[in-house]
């Protein structure tokens, strides 16, 4: 049987939660709205890249070359420039991310068997998008080169032997970045939601002056902590179920692994996030301080976890720091179960590190919180 005092504290927390209609919206609706918005926005795929064309050749071959870009679905011709200066204006103004400059001797050089040069100008402001656009350009150009070679060598005996590259993609065969990003968004939302709600719940008691009443009451410290955190464990798990439901049935992200293993590890991570929120509450006395502390802690954690930027590309010193971030391991777990369908035999290191870091954070948070109560 649960201690009656603990039951009353949990009941009190639920009453406070349900009295605050905005909090219910933040707990239930906000994660779903954020997941849907971020799921569409946070994508690395590029489509319909605005492209300006300056075709000085105006031949059938040059028009076919431009059409090959337009037909690829990666590029959208938005301007037929009259000069290089016009192309530069399009790039500078942001109305085009790519400019194609075809010289007047393009078709002549191709027909005569000479090398034909084409200039591509990319907006490198966003280096990641520019790199993806460059890969698309190389792919379309390679297709044009292959087409020209096939036409030129048509009918020739013993024609050129080229490499027949047959690529098979494991995990996320459609190579949709939404399948990679949505499980990561689940982890990030769970981190922010559970940690923030726990911290705010405790700091609110300090601001309203009711924490002192709880301290002088017969309630033991562990009962106060457990009573404060139990409702948010339940709410966090409800959010996990809702987000997984939207991920699978709205975004069509498959769960190839064991759903029960995913839910168990989500519960472990919820405990770690609640410990982080408890720790933040011990260094904050007002809501404003809590929010600022949240930003100070969460922003580096998300950026260094591998959610957006690959950890392997970070400096060695920063890579070493990422080993103490629980979100790093939880992201590997979530994406591994969602996309690869792997289990404990491959994830045991991440699971072990998540458990060690989560329990350590929770232990230090509890000790500091007990000290504050004393």
C-alpha positions in Angstrom: 0.0 0.0 0.0 1.3 3.5 -0.8 1.9 5.8 2.1 -1.2 7.9 2.6 0.8 11.1 2.7 2.4 10.2 -0.7 -1.1 9.6 -2.2 -2.3 12.9 -0.9 0.7 14.8 -2.4 0.2 13.0 -5.8 -3.5 13.9 -5.6 -2.7 17.5 -4.8 -0.4 17.7 -7.8 -3.0 16.3 -10.2 -5.6 18.8 -8.8 -3.1 21.7 -9.5 -2.4 20.4 -13.0 -6.1 20.0 -14.0 -7.0 23.4 -12.5 -4.5 25.0 -14.9 -6.1 24.6 -18.3 -3.1 26.2 -20.0 -0.8 23.6 -18.5 -3.0 20.8 -19.8 -2.8 22.3 -23.3 1.0 22.6 -22.9 1.3 19.0 -21.8 -1.0 17.4 -24.3 -1.5 19.6 -27.3 1.8 21.5 -27.5 4.0 18.4 -28.1 1.6 17.2 -30.9 1.6 20.6 -32.6 5.3 20.9 -32.2 5.9 17.4 -33.6 3.7 18.1 -36.6 5.3 21.5 -37.3 8.9 20.4 -36.7 8.3 17.2 -38.6 7.6 19.2 -41.8 10.1 21.9 -41.1 13.1 20.0 -39.7 14.0 18.2 -42.9 17.3 18.0 -44.8 15.7 17.2 -48.1 15.7 19.9 -50.7 13.1 20.2 -53.4 12.3 22.9 -56.0 15.6 24.8 -55.5 15.1 28.2 -57.1 17.4 28.4 -60.1 18.3 31.2 -62.5 19.5 30.3 -66.0 21.6 32.4 -68.4 21.6 30.5 -71.7 23.9 32.2 -74.2 23.8 29.2 -76.6 20.1 29.0 -77.1 20.4 25.7 -78.9 18.4 22.4 -78.6 21.3 20.9 -76.6 21.4 23.7 -74.2 17.6 23.7 -73.7 17.7 19.9 -73.1 20.4 20.5 -70.5 18.3 23.0 -68.7 15.2 20.8 -69.0 17.1 17.9 -67.4 17.4 20.1 -64.2 13.8 21.2 -64.3 12.6 17.6 -64.8 14.6 16.3 -61.8 12.2 17.9 -59.3 15.2 19.2 -57.3 15.4 22.5 -59.3 12.8 25.0 -60.3 13.7 27.6 -63.0 12.5 30.9 -61.7 14.4 33.3 -64.0 15.8 33.4 -67.5 18.6 36.0 -67.0 19.9 38.3 -69.6 23.4 38.7 -68.2 25.7 37.4 -65.5 24.9 40.6 -63.5 21.2 39.5 -63.5 22.2 36.1 -62.1 24.3 37.8 -59.4 21.3 40.0 -58.4 19.1 36.9 -58.2 21.6 35.2 -55.9 22.3 38.3 -53.8 18.5 39.0 -53.3 17.9 35.4 -52.3 15.4 34.8 -55.1 17.6 32.1 -56.5 20.0 29.6 -54.7 21.6 28.3 -57.9 22.5 30.0 -61.2 23.4 28.1 -64.4 25.6 30.0 -66.9 25.7 28.2 -70.3 28.4 29.6 -72.7 27.6 30.4 -76.4 29.8 27.5 -77.7 28.2 24.8 -75.5 26.5 22.9 -78.3 29.4 23.5 -80.8 31.9 21.9 -78.4 29.6 18.9 -77.7 29.0 18.2 -81.4 32.7 18.5 -82.2 33.7 16.2 -79.4 35.4 18.9 -77.3 34.8 19.5 -73.6 31.9 21.8 -73.0 32.0 24.0 -69.9 29.0 25.1 -67.8 29.3 27.4 -64.9 27.2 26.9 -61.7 26.9 29.6 -59.1 25.7 28.5 -55.6 24.5 30.6 -52.7 26.8 29.3 -49.9 25.1 31.2 -47.1 23.7 27.9 -45.9 26.6 25.6 -46.4 24.6 22.5 -45.7 21.9 23.4 -48.3 24.7 24.4 -50.8 26.4 21.0 -50.3 23.2 19.1 -51.0 22.4 21.3 -54.0 26.0 20.6 -55.3 25.4 16.9 -55.0 22.1 17.2 -57.0 24.0 19.2 -59.6 26.7 16.6 -60.0 24.0 13.9 -60.3 22.1 15.7 -63.1 25.3 16.6 -64.9 26.5 12.9 -64.7 23.2 11.8 -66.2 23.7 14.3 -69.1 27.2 13.1 -69.7 26.1 9.4 -69.7 23.3 10.3 -72.2 25.7 12.1 -74.5 28.2 9.2 -74.4 25.5 6.6 -75.1 24.3 8.6 -78.1 27.9 9.0 -79.4 28.8 5.4 -78.9 25.5 4.0 -80.2 26.1 1.2 -82.6 29.9 1.0 -81.9 31.2 -2.5 -81.3 33.0 -3.1 -78.1 31.9 0.3 -76.7 33.2 1.6 -73.4 32.7 -0.6 -70.3 31.4 1.6 -67.5 30.8 0.7 -63.9 27.3 -0.6 -63.2 26.8 0.6 -59.6 23.8 -1.1 -58.0 23.1 0.6 -54.7 21.0 -1.0 -52.0 20.0 1.2 -49.0 19.5 -0.5 -45.6 17.3 1.3 -43.1 15.2 4.1 -44.4 15.2 2.8 -47.9 13.3 5.8 -49.2 16.0 8.1 -47.8 13.4 10.4 -46.3 14.9 12.8 -43.8 11.6 13.0 -42.0 12.1 9.3 -40.9 15.4 10.4 -39.3 14.2 13.6 -37.8 10.8 12.7 -36.3 12.3 10.1 -33.8 14.8 12.7 -32.8 12.1 15.3 -32.3 10.3 12.8 -30.0 13.5 12.6 -27.8 14.0 16.4 -27.7 10.3 17.2 -26.9 10.4 14.6 -24.1 13.5 16.1 -22.7 12.2 19.7 -22.7 8.7 18.8 -21.5 9.5 16.6 -18.5 12.4 18.6 -17.2 10.6 22.0 -17.6 7.4 20.8 -15.9 9.2 19.3 -13.0 11.3 22.4 -12.4 8.4 24.8 -12.8 6.2 22.7 -10.4 8.8 22.9 -7.6 9.8 26.6 -8.2 6.1 27.5 -8.2 5.9 26.2 -4.6 8.8 28.5 -3.7 7.2 31.5 -5.4 3.8 31.1 -3.8 5.4 30.4 -0.4 3.9 27.0 0.0 7.2 25.2 0.0 7.9 26.3 3.6 4.5 24.9 4.6 5.4 21.5 3.1 8.8 21.5 4.8 7.4 22.1 8.3 4.7 19.4 7.7 5.2 15.8 8.7 5.9 14.9 5.0 9.2 13.3 4.6 11.6 14.6 1.9 11.3 11.4 -0.3 7.5 11.6 -0.2 7.6 15.2 -1.3 9.9 14.4 -4.2 8.1 11.3 -5.3 4.7 13.0 -5.0 5.9 16.0 -7.1 7.4 13.8 -9.8 4.9 10.9 -10.1 2.3 12.9 -12.0 4.9 14.1 -14.5 6.1 10.6 -15.1 2.6 9.6 -16.0 2.1 12.7 -18.2 5.5 12.2 -19.9 4.5 8.6 -20.7 1.2 9.8 -22.1 3.1 12.2 -24.3 5.4 9.4 -25.5 2.3 7.4 -26.6 0.7 10.4 -28.4 4.0 11.3 -30.2 4.6 7.7 -31.3 1.0 7.5 -32.5 1.4 10.7 -34.6 4.9 9.6 -35.9 3.5 6.3 -37.1 0.1 7.2 -38.4 0.7 10.8 -39.6 4.3 10.9 -40.8 4.3 7.1 -41.7 7.6 6.6 -39.8 7.9 2.8 -39.3 8.8 1.3 -36.0 10.9 -1.7 -37.1 12.1 -2.7 -33.6 10.4 -3.8 -30.4 7.8 -1.3 -29.3 7.8 -2.6 -25.7 11.6 -2.1 -25.5 11.2 1.5 -26.8 8.5 2.3 -24.2 10.6 0.8 -21.4 13.7 2.9 -22.4 11.5 6.0 -22.8 10.4 5.5 -19.1 14.1 5.3 -18.1 14.8 8.5 -20.0 11.8 10.2 -18.4 13.3 9.5 -15.0 16.6 11.1 -16.1 14.8 14.2 -17.5 12.8 14.6 -14.3 16.1 14.4 -12.4 17.4 17.2 -14.6 14.3 19.3 -13.9 14.7 18.6 -10.2 18.3 19.7 -10.4 17.4 22.9 -12.2 14.8 23.7 -9.5 17.4 23.7 -6.8 19.3 26.5 -8.5 16.2 28.6 -9.3 13.9 30.6 -7.0 11.7 32.2 -9.6 10.0 31.2 -12.8 12.2 33.6 -14.8 15.3 32.0 -13.4 13.9 28.6 -14.2 13.3 29.5 -17.9 16.8 31.1 -18.2 18.4 28.0 -16.6 16.4 25.8 -18.9 17.7 27.7 -22.0 21.3 27.6 -20.7 21.2 23.9 -20.1 18.9 22.6 -22.9 20.2 24.5 -25.9 23.8 23.1 -25.7 22.5 19.7 -24.8 20.3 19.5 -27.9 22.9 21.0 -30.2 25.7 18.6 -29.0 23.5 15.5 -28.8 23.7 14.7 -32.5 20.1 15.7 -33.1 21.0 18.0 -36.0 24.8 18.1 -36.3 26.8 14.8 -36.6 29.0 14.4 -33.5 31.8 13.0 -35.7 32.1 16.4 -37.4 32.6 18.3 -34.0 36.1 19.1 -32.6 37.6 16.4 -30.5 37.2 18.4 -27.2 33.5 18.9 -27.9 33.1 15.2 -28.9 34.5 14.2 -25.5 32.0 16.5 -23.7 29.0 14.8 -25.6 29.7 11.6 -23.7 28.1 13.0 -20.6 24.9 14.1 -22.4 22.1 11.5 -21.9 20.2 12.8 -24.9 23.0 11.5 -27.1 22.4 7.9 -26.1 18.6 8.2 -26.1 18.7 9.5 -29.7 20.8 6.5 -30.7 18.3 4.2 -29.0 15.2 5.8 -30.5 16.5 6.0 -34.0 18.0 2.5 -33.8 14.6 1.0 -32.7 12.6 3.1 -35.1 14.7 2.8 -38.3 17.0 -0.1 -37.9 14.8 -2.5 -35.8 17.8 -3.4 -33.7 17.6 -4.6 -30.1 19.6 -4.8 -26.9 22.4 -6.8 -28.6 23.4 -3.6 -30.5 22.1 -0.9 -28.1 23.4 -2.2 -24.8 26.2 0.3 -24.6 23.8 3.2 -25.2 21.3 1.7 -22.7 24.0 1.2 -20.1 25.3 4.8 -20.5 21.8 6.2 -20.4 21.0 4.3 -17.2 24.3 5.3 -15.5 24.0 9.0 -16.5 20.3 9.1 -15.7 20.6 7.6 -12.3 23.6 9.8 -11.5 21.7 13.0 -12.4 18.7 11.8 -10.5 20.9 10.9 -7.4 22.7 14.3 -7.3 19.4 16.1 -7.9 17.8 14.3 -5.0 20.7 14.9 -2.7 20.8 18.6 -3.5 17.0 18.9 -3.2 17.1 17.1 0.2 19.9 19.5 1.3 17.7 22.5 0.3 14.8 21.1 2.3 17.1 20.7 5.3 
